[in-house]
Amino acid sequence: MEYRYVKAFEFNFTFGTLLSVDFSSSNDTSDLINTTEDIFNEISDCIKVRGLPSLIWFKGINDNIKPSKFKLITKMIKKVYPKQKIGIYSNCGVFQDKEIRNVFYDCDLVAINLNTVDYFQFSNINKCSKSINSTDVLEGIIEFSKNYNGKLGIYTMFLKGINDNVENVVKLKEFLFKVMPDHYSVSNYTLDGFEPVSKEFKENLKEILENLPFNVIYMF
């Protein structure tokens, strides 16, 4: 069966079985009820066939999201499957919005994509709207981390010639100490013509991030 929102049912060694849902497949901002029902129906159909996953994993959450839309779909899931865990993978830009942060407190796992904390390159490297204020985003993440009771992860994607430099890593590390996530994951973006980061950078990265007081996951 083909789905519009449900994208994969896969196994992850860290989290178990994941039901991956691409929330960005919805671009209809006017019909909230029908959109969320469509998403829920696809999830429910998949669960009937495959059983309950360890985690329903929402992707495609960016700074264009309407908080009420995401809150409604999570409430629908919890009502029918009260013990079902819900996780999200979100662009950092959404954390500027307090209303969105408040919705995410109900999730069991929150993973934030943050590729740099540099003020001048923040929007481009993190693929945020240019209207995003980097200071507000970073302060929002820190505030969220202090009040959130679930599992929090920060995820950085390094692109050769863009953010693969020691200065960027050092600044990210300083910010991570303010957030103290449960885990920090790093990967290497090699699509769209990008070459892998150098062996030297990987070695410098591991040296800089050595002995952090939380788990660091190297995905390359």
C-alpha positions in Angstrom: 0.0 0.0 0.0 1.3 3.4 -0.9 1.2 6.2 1.6 1.6 10.0 1.3 2.9 10.6 4.8 4.1 7.3 6.2 7.5 6.8 4.6 9.2 3.8 6.2 8.9 1.1 8.9 12.5 0.3 9.9 14.7 -0.9 12.7 17.2 1.3 14.5 19.7 -0.2 17.0 19.2 2.7 19.4 15.5 3.2 19.3 14.1 -0.1 18.0 11.4 -0.1 15.3 10.6 3.3 13.8 7.5 4.3 11.9 8.8 7.3 9.9 6.3 9.9 9.0 7.1 12.9 6.8 5.0 15.8 8.2 6.2 18.1 5.4 4.1 16.2 2.9 1.2 18.3 4.1 1.2 21.8 2.6 -2.5 22.4 3.2 -2.8 25.1 5.9 -6.5 25.7 5.6 -7.9 22.2 6.3 -6.5 21.2 9.6 -8.9 18.4 10.5 -8.8 16.6 7.2 -5.0 16.8 7.0 -4.4 15.4 10.5 -7.0 12.7 9.9 -5.2 11.6 6.7 -1.9 11.4 8.6 -3.5 9.4 11.5 -5.3 7.0 9.1 -2.1 6.2 7.3 -0.4 5.6 10.7 -3.3 3.4 11.9 -3.4 1.4 8.7 0.4 0.7 9.0 0.1 -0.3 12.6 -2.7 -2.8 11.8 -0.3 -4.5 9.3 3.0 -4.2 11.2 2.0 -3.7 14.8 3.0 -0.9 17.2 6.4 0.6 16.5 8.8 1.5 19.3 8.6 5.1 18.1 6.5 7.1 15.7 9.1 9.3 14.2 8.0 12.6 12.6 10.3 14.4 10.2 9.9 17.4 8.0 9.1 19.8 10.9 10.4 23.3 10.0 9.7 26.9 10.8 6.5 26.9 8.6 4.7 24.4 10.8 1.4 25.4 12.5 1.7 24.3 16.2 -2.0 23.5 16.3 -1.7 21.0 13.4 1.1 19.0 15.1 -0.6 19.1 18.5 -3.8 17.7 17.1 -2.1 14.8 15.4 -0.2 13.8 18.5 -3.4 14.0 20.6 -5.1 11.7 18.1 -2.3 9.2 18.3 -2.2 9.2 22.2 -5.9 8.9 22.4 -6.0 5.6 20.5 -2.5 4.4 21.4 -1.9 5.9 24.9 1.4 4.1 25.4 2.8 4.9 22.0 6.0 6.9 22.1 6.4 9.8 19.7 9.6 11.4 18.5 10.4 14.3 16.2 13.3 15.4 14.1 13.1 19.2 13.7 15.0 22.0 12.1 16.4 24.2 14.8 14.6 27.3 13.5 11.2 26.3 15.0 12.6 26.7 18.5 12.4 30.5 18.2 8.6 30.0 18.6 7.5 29.4 22.2 4.2 28.0 21.1 5.9 25.3 19.1 8.3 24.5 21.9 5.3 24.0 24.2 3.8 21.5 21.8 7.1 19.5 21.7 7.2 19.0 25.5 4.6 16.2 25.1 7.0 14.2 22.8 9.1 11.4 24.1 12.1 12.1 21.9 13.2 15.4 20.3 16.1 15.6 17.9 17.2 19.0 16.7 19.2 19.6 13.5 21.8 22.3 14.3 24.7 22.6 11.9 26.2 25.8 13.2 25.8 28.5 15.9 27.6 31.1 13.9 25.5 34.3 13.8 26.5 35.4 10.2 25.9 32.0 8.5 23.1 30.7 10.8 20.2 30.8 8.4 22.0 29.5 5.3 23.9 26.6 7.0 20.9 25.6 9.1 18.5 26.0 6.2 16.2 28.4 8.2 14.1 31.3 7.0 16.1 34.5 6.8 13.6 36.0 9.2 14.8 33.7 11.9 16.8 35.4 14.8 19.7 33.1 15.7 19.9 34.4 19.2 16.2 33.7 19.8 16.6 30.2 18.3 19.6 29.2 20.5 18.0 30.7 23.7 14.8 28.8 22.8 16.7 25.5 22.6 18.4 26.2 25.9 15.1 27.0 27.6 13.5 23.9 26.1 16.3 21.7 27.4 15.9 22.9 30.9 12.1 22.1 31.0 12.0 19.0 28.8 11.6 15.6 30.5 12.1 13.3 27.5 15.2 12.3 25.5 16.9 15.2 23.7 19.3 14.9 20.9 21.3 17.4 18.8 22.2 16.5 15.3 24.9 18.2 13.2 25.5 17.5 9.5 28.9 18.6 8.2 29.4 19.7 4.6 32.8 20.0 3.1 33.9 23.6 2.6 30.8 24.9 4.5 30.9 24.1 8.2 33.8 21.6 8.4 36.2 23.7 10.4 37.5 23.6 13.9 36.1 27.0 14.9 32.6 25.9 14.1 33.0 22.7 16.1 34.4 24.5 19.1 31.5 26.9 19.1 29.0 24.0 18.8 30.7 22.3 21.7 30.4 25.4 23.9 26.7 25.5 23.1 26.2 21.8 23.8 27.5 22.4 27.3 24.6 24.8 27.8 22.1 22.4 26.5 23.5 19.1 27.9 21.5 16.8 25.5 21.2 13.1 26.1 23.1 12.5 22.9 24.9 14.4 20.1 25.0 12.9 16.6 27.3 14.0 13.8 27.2 13.0 10.1 28.7 13.9 6.8 26.5 15.2 4.0 27.6 13.8 0.6 24.6 14.4 -1.7 24.1 17.1 -4.3 27.8 17.0 -5.4 29.3 17.4 -1.9 32.5 15.5 -1.3 33.2 13.8 2.1 34.9 15.8 4.8 38.6 15.2 5.1 40.1 12.5 7.3 42.0 15.3 9.2 38.7 17.0 10.0 37.2 13.8 11.3 40.2 13.3 13.6 40.0 16.9 14.8 36.3 16.5 15.4 36.7 13.4 17.6 39.6 15.1 19.5 37.5 18.2 20.2 34.4 16.3 21.2 36.4 13.8 23.4 35.2 13.3 27.0 31.9 15.1 26.6 29.5 14.2 29.5 26.9 12.7 27.1 26.9 10.2 24.3 28.4 11.3 21.0 27.3 9.3 17.9 29.5 9.4 14.8 27.5 8.5 11.7 30.4 8.2 9.3 
